[in-house]
Amino acid sequence: MDIEKAGRRREEEEPIVQKPKLDKGKGKAHVFAPPMNYSRIMEKHKQEKVNMAGWKRGVAIFDFVLRLIAAITAMAAAAKMATTEETLPFFTQFLQFSADYTDLPTLSSFVIVNSIVGGYLTLSLPFSIVCIIRPLAVPPRLFLILCDTAMMGLTMIAASASAAIVYLAHNGNSSSNWLPVCQQFGDFCQGTSGAVVASFIAAALLMFLVVLSAFALKRST
């Protein structure tokens, strides 16, 4: 009896250790160790990410410079068209012929569109700065490429329509008996032609910005 009591006391004092149960039906669990070159792979991946961030930062800086130039060009086109006018000097003060952009709805629309595009490009500069600070961020680039595409279309439409008017002013149309007015209003035609050229340059810069942003987004995927 003393031996049985001593055995029971020993069992109560010893800690109970539960052995893990193995499910023979499901097989043994395997512990996968990382490969021997795991640290080298992670270091290479980190270096590639740093290189991509540096490349995208350079693209964002180039985007900022082009965006600034396009904004200045679009606003210069609108200002040049809005300030171009000419009055023929060989008539009296009671009877004078003058040419102004407000005389043609197409040229008025040209001024409005280029003013909107110039304002948009100015307001988009902070988003370009965000792309410089965070070169791997996708939402700012996606927002810019969508808005740049819309503004490029508007600028191209306004510039093309105004170019047609300026062409008629320079050459006229014999079929419609439209005389070339630039023979009398030379300064006005020269000013409007310069504004149209500047607008086409702004449209070309916007097109390049769209391609640049699309290429940057492509490299991020």
C-alpha positions, 0 to 999 in steps of 0.5 A: 500500500505504501508503494502504491501511495508513493507512486500516486504522489509521484504522479501528482507532483510530476508535470503532465506532458502531453505528447503531440498526436500525429494524424496518420491518415493525413501524413506528417507535416513538413517544415519548409526552410527558406532557400540558401540564397533567400537573402540574396534574392531579397537584396536583389529585389530591393535593389531593383525597386530602388532603381525603378524608383530612381528611374520614375523620379527622373521621368516625373521631373521631366514631366514637371518641366514639360508640363510647365512649358505647356502651361506657359505655351497655352496661356501665351496662345490665349493671351496672344489671340486675345490681344491681337487686333488691328484697325485700318488707318486710312478711314475717318474716325466715323468709318473704320474697319477693324479686326478682333478675335471677338468677330469670329466665334471660332477664335473666341472659343480658341481663347476660352479653350487655351485659357482652360488648358493653361489653367489646368496645366498650372493646377496639375503641377502639384500632382506632378510634384507628388509623382516626384516625391512618391515615384512609385505611386500609381493614382496620381499618374493615372489621374494626370494621364486621363486629364491630359488626354482630355485637354489634348483633345480640346486643344487640338480641336480649337487649334485645328478650327482656328487654323482653318479660319486663319488659312481662309484669312490668308488665302481666301476661297475663290469658289465662295468669293471669299477674299483674303483679308490678310492683305489689309489686316496683316498684323492681325493675321500674323498675330493669330497665326502665331497664337495658332502655332503656339496652341499646336505646340501645347497640344504636341507637349500634352501628347508627349506627356500622355505617352510619357505617363503611359510608359511610366505606368507600363513599367510599374506593372 
